[in-house]
Structure formats: structure tokens, C-alpha cells
Amino acid sequence: MTMKKDIKGAVFLFFVAVVTAFILNHVSPFGIAVYGQWQKSDGVVNAVSKAKDMNASIEINNPEM
């Protein structure tokens, strides 16, 4: 019975941590974009940014470097 209680507690803590991380990322002005658009020809992600002063001219041309 104690093992089930421990597993349920661990799953609950994991769920709370994931939800908290997504909420803090959403609220932060410098949060990481969760969704974006892949350009398959270039291999570049055009992420939607919350920052208004983003420099759109910077690209990663070779992601394997």
C-alpha cells in the first residue's frame, strides 16, 4: 500500500512541476516559444516570440555546428 502511495505522490509532483513550468514560461516576457514553424529546406525554426525587440535577422544556418 505504501508503494502505491509513493508512486501517486511522485506522479502528482511531476504533474505539478510540469504545469508550473509551462505557466511560468507563458507569463515570462522572455519565455521559450513552445510552438513555431519549421522551414524544412533550411532547418530553421521561426518561433513566435513575446519579446518586441527581437532581432529577426539572426538565423542558425548550420544547426549541427
N, CA, C and O atoms as a MOPAC input file, in Angstrom:
PM7 MOZYME 1SCF
protein

 N      0.82100 1    -1.19300 1     0.00000 1
 C      0.00000 1     0.00000 1     0.00000 1
 C      0.86700 1     1.25900 1     0.00000 1
 O      0.51200 1     2.25200 1    -0.63600 1
 N      1.98300 1     1.22800 1     0.69700 1
 C      2.86400 1     2.38700 1     0.75400 1
 C      3.50200 1     2.66600 1    -0.60300 1
 O      3.72300 1     3.82500 1    -0.95300 1
 N      3.79900 1     1.61600 1    -1.37100 1
 C      4.40500 1     1.78100 1    -2.69200 1
 C      3.45800 1     2.52700 1    -3.63100 1
 O      3.89800 1     3.40700 1    -4.37000 1
 N      2.16200 1     2.19000 1    -3.61400 1
 C      1.18100 1     2.87700 1    -4.45200 1
 C      1.08100 1     4.34900 1    -4.05800 1
 O      0.95900 1     5.22200 1    -4.91800 1
 N      1.13300 1     4.61600 1    -2.76800 1
 C      1.04900 1     5.98200 1    -2.27600 1
 C      2.26300 1     6.79500 1    -2.73600 1
 O      2.13000 1     7.95500 1    -3.12500 1
 N      3.44700 1     6.17500 1    -2.68900 1
 C      4.66100 1     6.84700 1    -3.13900 1
 C      4.61900 1     7.13700 1    -4.63900 1
 O      5.02200 1     8.21700 1    -5.07100 1
 N      4.13800 1     6.18800 1    -5.42900 1
 C      4.05800 1     6.37300 1    -6.87500 1
 C      3.04800 1     7.47100 1    -7.20200 1
 O      3.31200 1     8.31900 1    -8.05500 1
 N      1.90800 1     7.46300 1    -6.54000 1
 C      0.90800 1     8.51100 1    -6.76900 1
 C      1.46800 1     9.88100 1    -6.39000 1
 O      1.22000 1    10.86700 1    -7.08400 1
 N      2.20900 1     9.94400 1    -5.30900 1
 C      2.82300 1    11.20600 1    -4.88700 1
 C      3.85300 1    11.70000 1    -5.88700 1
 O      3.91700 1    12.89500 1    -6.17500 1
 N      4.66000 1    10.79000 1    -6.41900 1
 C      5.66500 1    11.16600 1    -7.41000 1
 C      5.01500 1    11.65700 1    -8.69800 1
 O      5.46100 1    12.64700 1    -9.27700 1
 N      3.97000 1    10.97900 1    -9.15100 1
 C      3.25700 1    11.39200 1   -10.35700 1
 C      2.60900 1    12.75700 1   -10.14000 1
 O      2.64500 1    13.61100 1   -11.02500 1
 N      2.02500 1    12.96000 1    -8.97800 1
 C      1.41600 1    14.24700 1    -8.66700 1
 C      2.45200 1    15.36900 1    -8.66800 1
 O      2.20700 1    16.43300 1    -9.23700 1
 N      3.60800 1    15.14600 1    -8.03900 1
 C      4.66200 1    16.16400 1    -8.01100 1
 C      5.18200 1    16.46500 1    -9.41200 1
 O      5.45400 1    17.62200 1    -9.73500 1
 N      5.32200 1    15.43800 1   -10.24700 1
 C      5.76500 1    15.63300 1   -11.62500 1
 C      4.75000 1    16.49000 1   -12.38300 1
 O      5.12900 1    17.42300 1   -13.09100 1
 N      3.47100 1    16.17800 1   -12.23800 1
 C      2.41500 1    16.92800 1   -12.90800 1
 C      2.41800 1    18.39300 1   -12.45600 1
 O      2.30300 1    19.29500 1   -13.28600 1
 N      2.54800 1    18.63100 1   -11.15900 1
 C      2.58100 1    19.99200 1   -10.63600 1
 C      3.80100 1    20.73800 1   -11.17100 1
 O      3.69500 1    21.91500 1   -11.51300 1
 N      4.95300 1    20.08000 1   -11.25000 1
 C      6.16500 1    20.71900 1   -11.75500 1
 C      6.02800 1    21.10100 1   -13.22600 1
 O      6.43500 1    22.19200 1   -13.62500 1
 N      5.45800 1    20.21200 1   -14.03200 1
 C      5.28500 1    20.49400 1   -15.46300 1
 C      4.30700 1    21.64100 1   -15.66900 1
 O      4.57000 1    22.54300 1   -16.46500 1
 N      3.19300 1    21.61700 1   -14.96900 1
 C      2.19900 1    22.69400 1   -15.09700 1
 C      2.80200 1    24.02200 1   -14.65000 1
 O      2.60400 1    25.04000 1   -15.31400 1
 N      3.53000 1    24.02800 1   -13.54300 1
 C      4.16500 1    25.24700 1   -13.04600 1
 C      5.18000 1    25.78100 1   -14.05200 1
 O      5.24700 1    26.98900 1   -14.27800 1
 N      5.96900 1    24.89800 1   -14.65600 1
 C      6.96300 1    25.32600 1   -15.64300 1
 C      6.30100 1    25.97300 1   -16.85300 1
 O      6.76700 1    27.00800 1   -17.33000 1
 N      5.21700 1    25.37500 1   -17.35800 1
 C      4.52900 1    25.95800 1   -18.50600 1
 C      3.88700 1    27.29700 1   -18.15600 1
 O      3.89500 1    28.21600 1   -18.97500 1
 N      3.33700 1    27.41900 1   -16.96200 1
 C      2.72700 1    28.68500 1   -16.54700 1
 C      3.78400 1    29.77300 1   -16.43600 1
 O      3.58300 1    30.88000 1   -16.93300 1
 N      4.91000 1    29.47300 1   -15.78900 1
 C      5.96900 1    30.46900 1   -15.64600 1
 C      6.56100 1    30.84700 1   -17.00200 1
 O      6.89800 1    32.01100 1   -17.22300 1
 N      6.69300 1    29.88700 1   -17.90800 1
 C      7.19900 1    30.17000 1   -19.24600 1
 C      6.23000 1    31.07100 1   -20.00200 1
 O      6.65500 1    31.96000 1   -20.74000 1
 N      4.94700 1    30.85000 1   -19.82500 1
 C      3.93500 1    31.66200 1   -20.51000 1
 C      3.90700 1    33.09100 1   -19.97400 1
 O      3.73600 1    34.03800 1   -20.74200 1
 N      4.07200 1    33.24700 1   -18.67300 1
 C      3.99400 1    34.55700 1   -18.03400 1
 C      5.26400 1    35.37800 1   -18.27700 1
 O      5.19600 1    36.60500 1   -18.36100 1
 N      6.39900 1    34.73000 1   -18.38800 1
 C      7.67100 1    35.42800 1   -18.54800 1
 C      7.75700 1    36.13500 1   -19.89400 1
 O      7.39000 1    35.55200 1   -20.91500 1
 N      8.23200 1    37.37700 1   -19.91900 1
 C      8.37400 1    38.07000 1   -21.20500 1
 C      9.49000 1    37.47400 1   -22.06300 1
 O      9.51700 1    37.69900 1   -23.27300 1
 N     10.40000 1    36.72700 1   -21.46900 1
 C     11.49200 1    36.09200 1   -22.19800 1
 C     11.31200 1    34.58000 1   -22.25300 1
 O     12.29100 1    33.83900 1   -22.34500 1
 N     10.07500 1    34.12500 1   -22.19700 1
 C      9.79100 1    32.69200 1   -22.21400 1
 C     10.18500 1    32.04600 1   -23.52800 1
 O     10.27300 1    32.71300 1   -24.55900 1
 N     10.41800 1    30.76800 1   -23.48500 1
 C     10.78700 1    30.00000 1   -24.66700 1
 C      9.52100 1    29.68800 1   -25.45300 1
 O      8.51800 1    29.25500 1   -24.88500 1
 N      9.57300 1    29.90900 1   -26.75500 1
 C      8.41300 1    29.63700 1   -27.60200 1
 C      8.12800 1    28.13900 1   -27.61100 1
 O      9.02300 1    27.33300 1   -27.86500 1
 N      6.89900 1    27.77500 1   -27.33700 1
 C      6.51400 1    26.36600 1   -27.29200 1
 C      6.17600 1    25.85500 1   -28.68800 1
 O      6.34200 1    24.67000 1   -28.97800 1
 N      5.70800 1    26.74300 1   -29.54300 1
 C      5.36000 1    26.34700 1   -30.89800 1
 C      6.01800 1    27.31900 1   -31.88200 1
 O      6.33600 1    28.45600 1   -31.53400 1
 N      6.20900 1    26.86200 1   -33.07500 1
 C      6.83500 1    27.67400 1   -34.10500 1
 C      6.63900 1    27.01000 1   -35.45400 1
 O      5.82100 1    26.10000 1   -35.59400 1
 N      7.37600 1    27.45500 1   -36.42700 1
 C      7.23200 1    26.91800 1   -37.77900 1
 C      8.61400 1    26.48800 1   -38.28300 1
 O      9.56600 1    27.26700 1   -38.25600 1
 N      8.70500 1    25.25300 1   -38.73700 1
 C      9.94700 1    24.73500 1   -39.30600 1
 C      9.99600 1    25.04600 1   -40.78500 1
 O      9.01100 1    24.87200 1   -41.50300 1
 N     11.13200 1    25.50200 1   -41.22600 1
 C     11.38700 1    25.63000 1   -42.65200 1
 C     12.23300 1    24.42400 1   -43.02900 1
 O     13.43600 1    24.40400 1   -42.77200 1
 N     11.61800 1    23.42800 1   -43.63100 1
 C     12.30500 1    22.17100 1   -43.88900 1
 C     13.49600 1    22.33000 1   -44.81500 1
 O     14.45900 1    21.57200 1   -44.70700 1
 N     13.45600 1    23.28900 1   -45.71400 1
 C     14.58200 1    23.47600 1   -46.62600 1
 C     15.81700 1    24.01400 1   -45.90600 1
 O     16.94100 1    23.66700 1   -46.26700 1
 N     15.61600 1    24.86500 1   -44.88300 1
 C     16.73300 1    25.46400 1   -44.15300 1
 C     17.00300 1    24.79100 1   -42.81600 1
 O     18.10900 1    24.88500 1   -42.28400 1
 N     16.01300 1    24.12200 1   -42.28000 1
 C     16.16300 1    23.52900 1   -40.95300 1
 C     16.13100 1    24.57000 1   -39.85300 1
 O     16.72000 1    24.36600 1   -38.79200 1
 N     15.45200 1    25.68000 1   -40.08800 1
 C     15.41100 1    26.79800 1   -39.14700 1
 C     14.01700 1    26.89600 1   -38.55500 1
 O     13.02000 1    26.71700 1   -39.25400 1
 N     13.95500 1    27.17900 1   -37.26800 1
 C     12.66800 1    27.38300 1   -36.61300 1
 C     12.38300 1    28.87100 1   -36.55400 1
 O     13.21200 1    29.65200 1   -36.08700 1
 N     11.22600 1    29.25400 1   -37.02000 1
 C     10.73400 1    30.62100 1   -36.84000 1
 C      9.76300 1    30.58600 1   -35.67600 1
 O      8.57000 1    30.35300 1   -35.86600 1
 N     10.25800 1    30.81100 1   -34.49000 1
 C      9.42700 1    30.72000 1   -33.29500 1
 C      8.68000 1    32.02300 1   -33.07400 1
 O      9.18200 1    33.10200 1   -33.38800 1
 N      7.50800 1    31.91500 1   -32.54400 1
 C      6.72200 1    33.08300 1   -32.18500 1
 C      7.29100 1    33.62100 1   -30.87900 1
 O      7.35800 1    32.89900 1   -29.88500 1
 N      7.69800 1    34.87500 1   -30.87800 1
 C      8.33600 1    35.45800 1   -29.70500 1
 C      7.42600 1    36.47500 1   -29.04600 1
 O      6.66300 1    37.17200 1   -29.71500 1
 N      7.51600 1    36.55300 1   -27.71900 1
 C      6.76900 1    37.56400 1   -26.99100 1
 C      7.56400 1    38.86600 1   -26.89000 1
 O      7.00100 1    39.93000 1   -26.63500 1
 N      8.87600 1    38.76900 1   -27.09200 1
 C      9.72800 1    39.95100 1   -26.98900 1
 C      9.51800 1    40.84000 1   -28.21300 1
 O      9.55400 1    40.36600 1   -29.34800 1
 N      9.30400 1    42.11200 1   -27.97500 1
 C      9.04700 1    43.03100 1   -29.07500 1
 C     10.34100 1    43.50600 1   -29.74100 1
 O     10.31300 1    43.95600 1   -30.88700 1
 N     11.46300 1    43.41200 1   -29.04300 1
 C     12.73200 1    43.88200 1   -29.57800 1
 C     13.58100 1    42.73400 1   -30.12300 1
 O     14.80100 1    42.72100 1   -29.95800 1
 N     12.94000 1    41.79500 1   -30.75700 1
 C     13.63000 1    40.62100 1   -31.29100 1
 C     14.35200 1    40.98200 1   -32.58500 1
 O     13.80900 1    41.70200 1   -33.42300 1
 N     15.57500 1    40.48300 1   -32.74900 1
 C     16.35100 1    40.68800 1   -33.95500 1
 C     16.07100 1    39.51200 1   -34.89200 1
 O     16.60500 1    38.42000 1   -34.70000 1
 N     15.23700 1    39.73700 1   -35.89900 1
 C     14.81800 1    38.66800 1   -36.80200 1
 C     15.86500 1    38.33800 1   -37.85700 1
 O     15.69500 1    37.37800 1   -38.60900 1
 N     16.94500 1    39.11100 1   -37.92800 1
 C     17.95500 1    38.86300 1   -38.95400 1
 C     18.92300 1    37.74800 1   -38.56000 1
 O     19.69400 1    37.29000 1   -39.40300 1
 N     18.90400 1    37.30600 1   -37.31900 1
 C     19.81600 1    36.25800 1   -36.87100 1
 C     19.20500 1    34.89600 1   -37.17000 1
 O     18.08300 1    34.60900 1   -36.75300 1
 N     19.93500 1    34.06700 1   -37.88300 1
 C     19.49100 1    32.71700 1   -38.21400 1
 C     20.60000 1    31.72700 1   -37.91500 1
 O     21.78200 1    32.06500 1   -37.97400 1
 N     20.21600 1    30.51600 1   -37.59600 1
 C     21.18200 1    29.42900 1   -37.45100 1
 C     21.19700 1    28.69400 1   -38.78400 1
 O     20.24200 1    27.99400 1   -39.12000 1
 N     22.26400 1    28.84800 1   -39.53500 1
 C     22.32300 1    28.24300 1   -40.85600 1
 C     22.71500 1    26.77700 1   -40.81500 1
 O     22.23300 1    25.98400 1   -41.62400 1
 N     23.58000 1    26.41000 1   -39.88700 1
 C     24.02000 1    25.03000 1   -39.77300 1
 C     23.80400 1    24.58300 1   -38.32100 1
 O     24.65500 1    24.84700 1   -37.47200 1
 N     22.70700 1    23.92500 1   -38.02500 1
 C     22.42000 1    23.56600 1   -36.63800 1
 C     23.32700 1    22.48300 1   -36.06800 1
 O     23.30300 1    22.23500 1   -34.86300 1
 N     24.13100 1    21.83300 1   -36.91600 1
 C     24.99100 1    20.74400 1   -36.44600 1
 C     26.38600 1    21.21900 1   -36.05600 1
 O     27.22400 1    20.39400 1   -35.69200 1
 N     26.65900 1    22.50700 1   -36.11900 1
 C     27.98300 1    23.03400 1   -35.75500 1
 C     28.18200 1    23.01600 1   -34.27600 1
 O     29.23800 1    23.42200 1   -33.79100 1

